[in-house]
Amino acid sequence: MKKSIRLITSSIIASSILLLAGCGKNIVSTSNQLSENKTPTETNVNLTISAAASLKESLEEIKTIYAKEAPSTTLTYNFGSSGTLQQQIEQGANADIFISAAKKQMDTLDSKNLIMKDSRKDFLINDVVLVTPKNSSSITSFNDLTSDKTKIIALGEPKSVPAGEYAEEVFTKLGILDKVKTKVVYGKDVKEVLTWVETGNADAGVVYETDAKVSAKVKVIAVASSDSHKPIVYPAAIIKSSSNVDAAKKFMKFLNDDKARGVFEKYGFKLAQN
């Protein structure tokens, strides 16, 4: 009797071992099959985009839309003045795409062979405008900046902020640069200039039309004529050192998609013709 029980027990143990071995083999097989079936597009990618500060609102909205278009890609933005971003890229900062508010900074990176030349594309156009705090009434034109009533004028730092460079070109064209120089305070980017005007810390400032459009605390006094400054064109390009070139190309293509273009137009940008 005891011998029979031992035989039955041994048989059950042996069967269990074989069953577990079979399951393990199936698990490994299934796991290998899943690995083989996984496509490159399913790989999670973190795409870093260094972009001019004036693009903040539009690109943040595009980020939400793109999350549905490419759920495996996470967009990380680095906003700042185009000149500062250019220098960061030159110094080896992590970036997959650069979007500048002027050609000058992109040209510099191009000359140093830091961008993929065939990826460069001019895709947006903007204007610069003179703004004052919403309730101000003492300034009605660019020429009023020379008046004693105007004490502080906010501009972007011309060496690193394209909007500041455009502003000085406008002042030069109007013949008022030397007259207003002593009144000027310089911001690190166009958003800081806008904030100074919004808070009344500056009597007036020059920002992009798109920046003025998203603020309820300033009013546009005048739009600079197109012949008073260089064309305001936003170029974009993939950084040559990017390790996410395929994802970067896909996003660059999306920026020219109707969905993205609609967002840019909503915020006041004009679309460049290529």
Secondary structure, DSSP 8 states (H G I E B T S, - for coil): -HHHHHHHHHHHHHHHHHHHHHHHHHHHHHHHHHHHH--GGGS-EEEEEEEEGGGHHHHHHHHHHHHHH-TTEEEEEEEE-HHHHHHHHHTT---SEEE-SSHHHHHHHHHTT-B-GGG-EEEEE--EEEEEETT--S--SGGGGGSTT---EEEE-TTT-HHHHHHHHHHHHHT-HHHHGGGEEEESSHHHHHHHHHTTSSSEEEEEHHHHHT-SSEEEEEE--GGGS---EEEEEEBTT-S-HHHHHHHHHHHTSHHHHHHHHHTT-EE---
